[in-house]
Amino acid sequence: MKRPRINVMIMTQGEPDSPIRSYSFPWYAPRAAIAIGIAVLFLLVLTSSLFLYYFNESRDTARMREQVRGLSGAMGKVEAMQRELNLHREFTKRVAGLLGISTPDFGDSSLSDSSMSPESMTSSSETASGVQTDTSEDDYAGVGLLVTECPPDPQNRPHGMPLRGRISRGYAPETSNPALRHGGIDLAVKEGTPVLATADGTVEFAGQHELYGFQIIIDHGNGFRTMYGHNSVLLVKTGDKVHRGDRIAFSGNTGSSTAPHLHYEITQDSMSVDPTGFLGR
């Protein structure tokens, strides 16, 4: 069966002698023209949509870049303010040391990552001549023995004092004022005093801490850990095996501290305990 065709004849009006043009199209030509028109229209709409989308994205990107530049400038100002604040803190500490008064350890009131309790304030101070002055009503001097002067504990629990010093601030983990909480004891000594391990163990951490300065944490393998803070020099590194009585550091005044001293903490099963019960009395 022969398929029908569409014939179109075109003649020029007013010109009788002009030739008649005749065109013949297959029957599906109109439908094909409509389909092509729809496809072209769809492509135009899609192209316009993509153009508007990427144009808006480029504007958002430019705005975000401007915001990032603004934040970078603000961060620079914050860092400058932090540096200036640190200078003021250091100046305050030095003046306090010269006057023989105590000042709070700025910001030292949060828990450390090792579950040690915070040391929020140092109650010992040093005069300009280097002599320690007592700023606490309680004098804990003579409450313990140096670790090398008393026998080891049979269960390898910490036993004895890590250095010979006066306890200038005691254990106070549950005071109503968070700024006065203290998860260990402060041993006031001259800078450079040898610090001794109070039991055998493995150095879990030896490095710099924002609050405790040069800090050492020893895991004794029986649920007990000891922490030694504010040292001037560390003699061990993370992973070292140490024995009771070994020198592990020299005391100092690093971190958030107002005068040379050692901050000493003991935890049992990640719970803070009073170190004064382990000083070899």
Beta strands, then each sheet from edge to edge (+ up, - down):
strand 1: 5-10
strand 2: 21-26
strand 3: 125-126
strand 4: 132-133
strand 5: 166-169
strand 6: 185-188
strand 7: 194-196
strand 8: 201-209
strand 9: 213-219
strand 10: 224-234
strand 11: 241-242
strand 12: 247-251
strand 13: 261-268
strand 14: 271-273
sheet 1: 1+ 2-
sheet 2: 3+ 4-
sheet 3: 5+ 6- 13+ 10- 9+ 8- 11+
sheet 4: 5+ 6- 13+ 14-
sheet 5: 5+ 6- 13+ 10- 12+ 7-
end
